[in-house]
Amino acid sequence: MLNLKERNALEAKLICSIISTEIRFKEVYTSSHNLSHLFINKGLRELYIAITKYFEAANELPTFYLQLREYGDFARIWEDYNIQFTTETNRDAELILVDDYLKRETIKIQKGIKDRNLKGLDYLDALNSETHTLLLSIDKQYSKKDIPNAEQIDKLLKEILDTKKGDSSKYIKTGFRMIDAKTNGIPKGHLTIIAGRPGQGKTDFMLQLKRNILGEGYKVGVISLEMTFAELQTRNISSLSKIDSRKIESGEIDKRDIALIHDESMKLKSDNYVIDDNSSQTPESIKATLRRWIMNKSVDLVFIDYLTLIKTNFNRQRFDLEIGQLSQELREFAKETKLPIVLLSQLNRAVESRNDKKPYLSDLRESGSIEQDANVVLFLHRPSYYGINPYKTDYEGMELTCNNISVDAVDLINVIIAKARNGQTGTVPLQYVPKYHAFDNIEIRAQLKKVSNSDYPW
């Protein structure tokens, strides 16, 4: 790294080059360059900030320190470092200071990680994550250019027209018509939450979404902290073959079943998805895995099953704060990479105390800031699991069918859209057959007159 004398000389040269040409200064000033972080010398940093403030007010560069007296006394610093006009661009001074800044920030990162007592892969994952963030911030600062309003409006109009045609690049369709109609699908670059109490079918719903999305030509990643690769694929095979998973797991299958299982399992040999079933995951290891998948697998969407099984190293005294920080990190990662992340989560026991057993946003277990961080929140609610007949509550007087066949009460599940930042909330009925781990769309064949359209659950 630079010694103090070298740094002071380079910082002074940088100021000389900036004030010597208005074209160069405007390039710096209007392109989101915030060069103040390059100055360690307090006096030179304050001088640079004063120059930018003067330019804001006068729309011209100062030629002498007296012009800056409104912002401070810079006579001594101006004279000590011989600040004057120069014909040299001194761009090398800026590049050397940027290089030195990166070295200093990298040392800070290493010290910060060391203070967190991370070891082995966790240490490397954290180092990779934080240096990547540093590089992105520098890249944005030195590469970003102002985009003309006309260009941005044209881009927006194209997105609006694409959405009308069903070709929106901002969402990935779920394959469930009524969910897509309300939410537009899974938003890219955002965090989506799927939550429910145990036994509501969260993992099965995730796998059905995965199959639906793969069917649309996307590539999908799954980080499974709860179930192994084999367990997930057994459920997939059961769903595809319509053979009870209990028969598959117990080996009680005949020759016809074996042939069917073999044929359907061929569909799972595709490389359009990837599963990581490492149950000992940290935020750093997850982000490292996702970056690798983005680069090497070109994944379009990722599922994480599930939130509270992720091991955190935040050293917070309250678990809800740790989970809140974790969800915030995943939200920021999704925004940074434009990758949609679907995160599964448990709900607390408050649901069980209600007569209808329906969840609310406040039921997110150790919720912290999950509700704020998520763009979409979906709750799964199986009335029959609690001995409730949905045809006598939510769907009284209605006939719900799937592929022209009436859906039994035991196979009805509610997908409650509790939050949709750019859509509508409400409840969508789906068919869920647990023994096949399969979900399907439902059609409303008949319905009883109600007071208004808003009374219907969807």
Secondary structure, DSSP 8 states (H G I E B T S, - for coil): ---HHHHHHHHHHHHHHHHH-HHHHHHHHHTT--GGGG--SHHHHHHHHHHHHHHHHHSS--SSGGGGGGG---HHHHHHTT----S---HHHHHHHHHHHHHHHHHHHHHHHHHTT--HHHHHHHHHHHHHHHHHHHHHHHH-----HHHHHHHHHHHHHHHHHT--SSEE--S-HHHHHHH-SEETTSEEEEEE-TTS-HHHHHHHHHHHHHHTT--EEEEESSS-HHHHHHHHHHHHHT--HHHHHHT---HHHHHHHHHHHGGGG-SSEEEE--S---HHHHHHHHHHHHHHT--SEEEEE-GGGS------SSHHHHHHHHHHHHHHHHHHHT--EEEEEEB-GGGGGSSS----GGGBTT-TTHHHH-SEEEEEE-GGGGT--GGGTTTTT-EEEETTEE--GGGEEEEEEEEETTS--EEEEEEEEGGGTEEE--EEEE----S-GGGS--
